[in-house]
Protein backbone atom coordinates (compact mmCIF):
# COMPACT_ATOMS: atom_id res chain seq x y z
CA UNK A 1 0.00 0.00 0.00
CA UNK A 2 1.22 3.52 -0.77
CA UNK A 3 -0.07 6.94 0.21
CA UNK A 4 -1.11 9.52 -2.36
CA UNK A 5 -0.65 13.29 -2.23
CA UNK A 6 -3.22 16.07 -2.49
CA UNK A 7 -1.59 17.14 -5.75
CA UNK A 8 -1.93 13.62 -7.19
CA UNK A 9 -5.64 13.56 -6.37
CA UNK A 10 -6.16 17.03 -7.80
CA UNK A 11 -4.83 15.86 -11.18
CA UNK A 12 -7.49 13.15 -11.43
CA UNK A 13 -10.47 14.06 -13.63
CA UNK A 14 -12.94 12.85 -11.03
CA UNK A 15 -11.66 15.22 -8.33
CA UNK A 16 -11.11 18.35 -10.42
CA UNK A 17 -12.90 21.29 -8.83
CA UNK A 18 -12.77 19.97 -5.27
CA UNK A 19 -11.40 22.29 -2.58
CA UNK A 20 -7.86 21.88 -1.25
CA UNK A 21 -9.37 21.05 2.14
CA UNK A 22 -11.40 18.15 0.74
CA UNK A 23 -8.47 16.88 -1.32
CA UNK A 24 -6.30 17.03 1.80
CA UNK A 25 -8.83 14.99 3.79
CA UNK A 26 -9.08 12.39 1.02
CA UNK A 27 -5.31 12.08 0.69
CA UNK A 28 -5.00 11.57 4.44
CA UNK A 29 -7.11 8.40 4.30
CA UNK A 30 -6.57 7.15 0.73
CA UNK A 31 -4.28 4.24 -0.06
CA UNK A 32 -2.92 3.25 -3.48
CA UNK A 33 -2.31 -0.35 -4.47
CA UNK A 34 -1.22 -1.97 -7.74
CA UNK A 35 -3.11 -5.03 -9.02
CA UNK A 36 -1.91 -7.28 -11.83
CA UNK A 37 -4.14 -8.34 -14.73
CA UNK A 38 -6.54 -11.10 -13.73
CA UNK A 39 -6.43 -10.34 -10.00
CA UNK A 40 -9.62 -9.53 -8.12
CA UNK A 41 -10.13 -6.36 -6.11
CA UNK A 42 -13.20 -7.96 -4.51
CA UNK A 43 -15.70 -10.70 -5.31
CA UNK A 44 -19.45 -11.13 -5.46
CA UNK A 45 -21.08 -11.45 -2.01
CA UNK A 46 -17.92 -10.24 -0.27
CA UNK A 47 -18.38 -7.64 2.48
CA UNK A 48 -16.49 -4.57 1.23
CA UNK A 49 -15.71 -1.81 3.69
CA UNK A 50 -13.76 0.47 1.34
CA UNK A 51 -14.62 2.65 -1.65
CA UNK A 52 -12.44 1.81 -4.66
CA UNK A 53 -11.52 4.22 -7.48
CA UNK A 54 -9.42 3.46 -10.56
CA UNK A 55 -6.23 5.57 -10.54
CA UNK A 56 -4.67 3.99 -13.65
CA UNK A 57 -5.37 0.96 -15.84
CA UNK A 58 -8.77 -0.70 -16.19
CA UNK A 59 -10.99 -3.12 -14.29
CA UNK A 60 -14.08 -5.07 -15.27
CA UNK A 61 -17.20 -5.74 -13.23
CA UNK A 62 -18.88 -9.05 -13.98
CA UNK A 63 -21.49 -11.54 -12.80
CA UNK A 64 -21.59 -15.32 -13.20
CA UNK A 65 -24.75 -16.88 -14.61
CA UNK A 66 -26.25 -20.24 -13.66
CA UNK A 67 -24.05 -21.94 -16.25
CA UNK A 68 -20.93 -20.49 -14.58
CA UNK A 69 -20.38 -18.19 -17.56
CA UNK A 70 -19.14 -14.64 -17.11
CA UNK A 71 -21.31 -11.66 -18.04
CA UNK A 72 -19.26 -8.47 -18.17
CA UNK A 73 -21.30 -5.55 -16.85
CA UNK A 74 -18.81 -2.67 -17.11
CA UNK A 75 -15.20 -1.94 -18.02
CA UNK A 76 -14.00 1.02 -15.95
CA UNK A 77 -10.94 3.18 -16.57
CA UNK A 78 -9.11 5.96 -14.68
CA UNK A 79 -11.13 8.24 -12.38
CA UNK A 80 -14.10 5.84 -12.26
CA UNK A 81 -15.61 4.83 -8.91
CA UNK A 82 -15.81 1.04 -8.88
CA UNK A 83 -18.24 0.31 -6.06
CA UNK A 84 -20.36 3.42 -5.48
CA UNK A 85 -23.18 1.07 -4.43
CA UNK A 86 -21.19 0.12 -1.30
CA UNK A 87 -22.85 2.77 0.85
CA UNK A 88 -25.88 0.49 1.36
CA UNK A 89 -23.97 -1.70 3.89
CA UNK A 90 -24.78 -4.88 1.97
CA UNK A 91 -22.30 -7.42 0.52
CA UNK A 92 -20.98 -6.75 -2.95
CA UNK A 93 -23.32 -7.81 -5.75
CA UNK A 94 -20.63 -8.08 -8.44
CA UNK A 95 -17.06 -9.28 -9.02
CA UNK A 96 -14.27 -6.79 -9.77
CA UNK A 97 -11.40 -8.19 -11.86
CA UNK A 98 -8.39 -6.28 -13.16
CA UNK A 99 -8.63 -6.02 -16.97
CA UNK A 100 -5.13 -4.62 -17.36
CA UNK A 101 -2.53 -3.84 -14.68
CA UNK A 102 -4.12 -1.14 -12.55
CA UNK A 103 -3.48 1.15 -9.62
CA UNK A 104 -6.52 1.34 -7.37
CA UNK A 105 -7.26 4.03 -4.80
CA UNK A 106 -9.20 2.92 -1.76
CA UNK A 107 -10.59 4.74 1.26
CA UNK A 108 -12.54 3.54 4.26
CA UNK A 109 -16.23 3.87 3.42
CA UNK A 110 -17.16 5.62 6.66
CA UNK A 111 -14.35 8.15 6.28
CA UNK A 112 -15.46 8.83 2.72
CA UNK A 113 -19.04 9.42 3.86
CA UNK A 114 -17.83 11.84 6.56
CA UNK A 115 -15.95 13.88 3.96
CA UNK A 116 -19.00 13.82 1.67
CA UNK A 117 -21.12 15.35 4.44
CA UNK A 118 -18.87 18.41 4.49
CA UNK A 119 -18.51 18.93 0.75
CA UNK A 120 -21.55 18.63 -1.50
CA UNK A 121 -19.31 18.74 -4.59
CA UNK A 122 -17.92 15.33 -3.58
CA UNK A 123 -21.47 14.09 -3.02
CA UNK A 124 -22.40 15.21 -6.54
CA UNK A 125 -19.42 13.28 -7.94
CA UNK A 126 -20.73 10.16 -6.20
CA UNK A 127 -24.30 10.70 -7.44
CA UNK A 128 -23.09 11.31 -11.01
CA UNK A 129 -21.10 8.06 -10.93
CA UNK A 130 -24.20 6.12 -9.91
CA UNK A 131 -26.37 7.90 -12.50
CA UNK A 132 -23.97 7.02 -15.34
CA UNK A 133 -24.03 3.35 -14.34
CA UNK A 134 -27.83 3.33 -14.19
CA UNK A 135 -28.09 4.84 -17.69
CA UNK A 136 -25.62 2.28 -19.04
CA UNK A 137 -27.59 -0.55 -17.43
CA UNK A 138 -30.76 0.74 -19.09
CA UNK A 139 -28.98 0.65 -22.46
CA UNK A 140 -27.78 -2.88 -21.75
CA UNK A 141 -31.36 -3.93 -20.98
CA UNK A 142 -32.46 -2.47 -24.32
CA UNK A 143 -29.67 -4.28 -26.14
CA UNK A 144 -30.62 -7.60 -24.48
CA UNK A 145 -33.99 -7.69 -26.24
CA UNK A 146 -34.37 -10.29 -29.03
CA UNK A 147 -32.59 -8.56 -31.91
CA UNK A 148 -30.01 -10.02 -34.24
CA UNK A 149 -26.74 -10.73 -32.45
CA UNK A 150 -24.85 -8.87 -35.20
CA UNK A 151 -26.66 -5.66 -34.25
CA UNK A 152 -26.05 -6.25 -30.54
CA UNK A 153 -22.34 -6.75 -31.15
CA UNK A 154 -22.24 -3.70 -33.44
CA UNK A 155 -23.86 -1.56 -30.72
CA UNK A 156 -21.36 -2.78 -28.12
CA UNK A 157 -18.38 -2.14 -30.40
CA UNK A 158 -19.68 1.35 -31.19
CA UNK A 159 -19.91 2.11 -27.45
CA UNK A 160 -16.41 0.72 -26.79
CA UNK A 161 -15.08 2.85 -29.64
CA UNK A 162 -16.75 5.89 -28.11
CA UNK A 163 -15.22 5.20 -24.68
CA UNK A 164 -11.83 3.79 -25.66
CA UNK A 165 -11.43 4.77 -29.32
CA UNK A 166 -8.20 5.98 -30.90
CA UNK A 167 -8.24 7.44 -34.38
CA UNK A 168 -5.99 5.53 -36.79
CA UNK A 169 -5.55 5.51 -40.58
CA UNK A 170 -8.25 2.87 -41.18
CA UNK A 171 -10.84 4.20 -38.74
CA UNK A 172 -11.26 4.07 -34.96
CA UNK A 173 -9.22 1.52 -33.05
CA UNK A 174 -10.80 0.18 -29.85
CA UNK A 175 -7.78 0.61 -27.59
CA UNK A 176 -8.43 -2.53 -25.54
CA UNK A 177 -7.03 -6.04 -25.94
CA UNK A 178 -10.40 -7.77 -26.29
CA UNK A 179 -10.42 -11.43 -27.25
CA UNK A 180 -13.49 -13.07 -28.80
CA UNK A 181 -13.91 -14.96 -25.52
CA UNK A 182 -13.91 -11.75 -23.50
CA UNK A 183 -16.37 -10.13 -25.90
CA UNK A 184 -18.60 -13.20 -25.50
CA UNK A 185 -18.41 -12.69 -21.73
CA UNK A 186 -19.78 -9.19 -22.23
CA UNK A 187 -22.91 -10.70 -23.73
CA UNK A 188 -23.06 -13.89 -21.68
CA UNK A 189 -23.15 -15.68 -25.04
CA UNK A 190 -21.24 -18.62 -26.55
CA UNK A 191 -17.90 -17.72 -28.12
CA UNK A 192 -18.93 -19.22 -31.46
CA UNK A 193 -21.97 -16.91 -31.67
CA UNK A 194 -19.87 -13.78 -31.20
CA UNK A 195 -17.21 -15.07 -33.60
CA UNK A 196 -19.85 -15.45 -36.31
CA UNK A 197 -21.12 -11.92 -35.63
CA UNK A 198 -17.61 -10.48 -35.95
CA UNK A 199 -17.10 -12.31 -39.24
CA UNK A 200 -20.39 -10.89 -40.51
CA UNK A 201 -19.43 -7.32 -39.53
CA UNK A 202 -16.02 -7.81 -41.14
CA UNK A 203 -17.59 -9.11 -44.36
CA UNK A 204 -19.87 -6.06 -44.43
CA UNK A 205 -16.74 -3.90 -44.11
CA UNK A 206 -18.03 -2.31 -40.92
CA UNK A 207 -15.04 -3.43 -38.84
CA UNK A 208 -11.55 -4.85 -39.18
CA UNK A 209 -10.80 -7.66 -36.74
CA UNK A 210 -7.24 -8.91 -36.30
CA UNK A 211 -6.44 -11.04 -33.24
CA UNK A 212 -7.41 -8.84 -30.24
CA UNK A 213 -7.52 -5.57 -32.16
CA UNK A 214 -10.81 -4.24 -33.55
CA UNK A 215 -11.05 -1.19 -35.81
CA UNK A 216 -14.37 0.50 -36.54
CA UNK A 217 -14.05 1.52 -40.19
CA UNK A 218 -16.85 4.12 -40.04
CA UNK A 219 -18.67 4.86 -36.78
CA UNK A 220 -21.62 6.48 -38.57
CA UNK A 221 -22.15 3.45 -40.81
CA UNK A 222 -21.90 1.12 -37.81
CA UNK A 223 -24.42 3.24 -35.90
CA UNK A 224 -26.88 3.16 -38.80
CA UNK A 225 -26.46 -0.62 -39.05
CA UNK A 226 -27.43 -1.43 -35.47
CA UNK A 227 -30.18 1.18 -35.44
CA UNK A 228 -31.64 -0.30 -38.61
CA UNK A 229 -31.36 2.91 -40.62
C-alpha positions in Angstrom: 0.0 0.0 0.0 1.2 3.5 -0.8 -0.1 6.9 0.2 -1.1 9.5 -2.4 -0.6 13.3 -2.2 -3.2 16.1 -2.5 -1.6 17.1 -5.8 -1.9 13.6 -7.2 -5.6 13.6 -6.4 -6.2 17.0 -7.8 -4.8 15.9 -11.2 -7.5 13.2 -11.4 -10.5 14.1 -13.6 -12.9 12.8 -11.0 -11.7 15.2 -8.3 -11.1 18.4 -10.4 -12.9 21.3 -8.8 -12.8 20.0 -5.3 -11.4 22.3 -2.6 -7.9 21.9 -1.3 -9.4 21.1 2.1 -11.4 18.1 0.7 -8.5 16.9 -1.3 -6.3 17.0 1.8 -8.8 15.0 3.8 -9.1 12.4 1.0 -5.3 12.1 0.7 -5.0 11.6 4.4 -7.1 8.4 4.3 -6.6 7.2 0.7 -4.3 4.2 -0.1 -2.9 3.3 -3.5 -2.3 -0.4 -4.5 -1.2 -2.0 -7.7 -3.1 -5.0 -9.0 -1.9 -7.3 -11.8 -4.1 -8.3 -14.7 -6.5 -11.1 -13.7 -6.4 -10.3 -10.0 -9.6 -9.5 -8.1 -10.1 -6.4 -6.1 -13.2 -8.0 -4.5 -15.7 -10.7 -5.3 -19.5 -11.1 -5.5 -21.1 -11.4 -2.0 -17.9 -10.2 -0.3 -18.4 -7.6 2.5 -16.5 -4.6 1.2 -15.7 -1.8 3.7 -13.8 0.5 1.3 -14.6 2.7 -1.6 -12.4 1.8 -4.7 -11.5 4.2 -7.5 -9.4 3.5 -10.6 -6.2 5.6 -10.5 -4.7 4.0 -13.6 -5.4 1.0 -15.8 -8.8 -0.7 -16.2 -11.0 -3.1 -14.3 -14.1 -5.1 -15.3 -17.2 -5.7 -13.2 -18.9 -9.1 -14.0 -21.5 -11.5 -12.8 -21.6 -15.3 -13.2 -24.7 -16.9 -14.6 -26.2 -20.2 -13.7 -24.0 -21.9 -16.3 -20.9 -20.5 -14.6 -20.4 -18.2 -17.6 -19.1 -14.6 -17.1 -21.3 -11.7 -18.0 -19.3 -8.5 -18.2 -21.3 -5.5 -16.9 -18.8 -2.7 -17.1 -15.2 -1.9 -18.0 -14.0 1.0 -15.9 -10.9 3.2 -16.6 -9.1 6.0 -14.7 -11.1 8.2 -12.4 -14.1 5.8 -12.3 -15.6 4.8 -8.9 -15.8 1.0 -8.9 -18.2 0.3 -6.1 -20.4 3.4 -5.5 -23.2 1.1 -4.4 -21.2 0.1 -1.3 -22.9 2.8 0.8 -25.9 0.5 1.4 -24.0 -1.7 3.9 -24.8 -4.9 2.0 -22.3 -7.4 0.5 -21.0 -6.7 -3.0 -23.3 -7.8 -5.8 -20.6 -8.1 -8.4 -17.1 -9.3 -9.0 -14.3 -6.8 -9.8 -11.4 -8.2 -11.9 -8.4 -6.3 -13.2 -8.6 -6.0 -17.0 -5.1 -4.6 -17.4 -2.5 -3.8 -14.7 -4.1 -1.1 -12.6 -3.5 1.1 -9.6 -6.5 1.3 -7.4 -7.3 4.0 -4.8 -9.2 2.9 -1.8 -10.6 4.7 1.3 -12.5 3.5 4.3 -16.2 3.9 3.4 -17.2 5.6 6.7 -14.3 8.2 6.3 -15.5 8.8 2.7 -19.0 9.4 3.9 -17.8 11.8 6.6 -16.0 13.9 4.0 -19.0 13.8 1.7 -21.1 15.4 4.4 -18.9 18.4 4.5 -18.5 18.9 0.7 -21.5 18.6 -1.5 -19.3 18.7 -4.6 -17.9 15.3 -3.6 -21.5 14.1 -3.0 -22.4 15.2 -6.5 -19.4 13.3 -7.9 -20.7 10.2 -6.2 -24.3 10.7 -7.4 -23.1 11.3 -11.0 -21.1 8.1 -10.9 -24.2 6.1 -9.9 -26.4 7.9 -12.5 -24.0 7.0 -15.3 -24.0 3.3 -14.3 -27.8 3.3 -14.2 -28.1 4.8 -17.7 -25.6 2.3 -19.0 -27.6 -0.5 -17.4 -30.8 0.7 -19.1 -29.0 0.6 -22.5 -27.8 -2.9 -21.8 -31.4 -3.9 -21.0 -32.5 -2.5 -24.3 -29.7 -4.3 -26.1 -30.6 -7.6 -24.5 -34.0 -7.7 -26.2 -34.4 -10.3 -29.0 -32.6 -8.6 -31.9 -30.0 -10.0 -34.2 -26.7 -10.7 -32.5 -24.8 -8.9 -35.2 -26.7 -5.7 -34.2 -26.1 -6.2 -30.5 -22.3 -6.8 -31.2 -22.2 -3.7 -33.4 -23.9 -1.6 -30.7 -21.4 -2.8 -28.1 -18.4 -2.1 -30.4 -19.7 1.3 -31.2 -19.9 2.1 -27.5 -16.4 0.7 -26.8 -15.1 2.9 -29.6 -16.7 5.9 -28.1 -15.2 5.2 -24.7 -11.8 3.8 -25.7 -11.4 4.8 -29.3 -8.2 6.0 -30.9 -8.2 7.4 -34.4 -6.0 5.5 -36.8 -5.5 5.5 -40.6 -8.3 2.9 -41.2 -10.8 4.2 -38.7 -11.3 4.1 -35.0 -9.2 1.5 -33.1 -10.8 0.2 -29.9 -7.8 0.6 -27.6 -8.4 -2.5 -25.5 -7.0 -6.0 -25.9 -10.4 -7.8 -26.3 -10.4 -11.4 -27.2 -13.5 -13.1 -28.8 -13.9 -15.0 -25.5 -13.9 -11.7 -23.5 -16.4 -10.1 -25.9 -18.6 -13.2 -25.5 -18.4 -12.7 -21.7 -19.8 -9.2 -22.2 -22.9 -10.7 -23.7 -23.1 -13.9 -21.7 -23.1 -15.7 -25.0 -21.2 -18.6 -26.6 -17.9 -17.7 -28.1 -18.9 -19.2 -31.5 -22.0 -16.9 -31.7 -19.9 -13.8 -31.2 -17.2 -15.1 -33.6 -19.9 -15.4 -36.3 -21.1 -11.9 -35.6 -17.6 -10.5 -35.9 -17.1 -12.3 -39.2 -20.4 -10.9 -40.5 -19.4 -7.3 -39.5 -16.0 -7.8 -41.1 -17.6 -9.1 -44.4 -19.9 -6.1 -44.4 -16.7 -3.9 -44.1 -18.0 -2.3 -40.9 -15.0 -3.4 -38.8 -11.6 -4.9 -39.2 -10.8 -7.7 -36.7 -7.2 -8.9 -36.3 -6.4 -11.0 -33.2 -7.4 -8.8 -30.2 -7.5 -5.6 -32.2 -10.8 -4.2 -33.6 -11.0 -1.2 -35.8 -14.4 0.5 -36.5 -14.1 1.5 -40.2 -16.8 4.1 -40.0 -18.7 4.9 -36.8 -21.6 6.5 -38.6 -22.2 3.5 -40.8 -21.9 1.1 -37.8 -24.4 3.2 -35.9 -26.9 3.2 -38.8 -26.5 -0.6 -39.1 -27.4 -1.4 -35.5 -30.2 1.2 -35.4 -31.6 -0.3 -38.6 -31.4 2.9 -40.6 
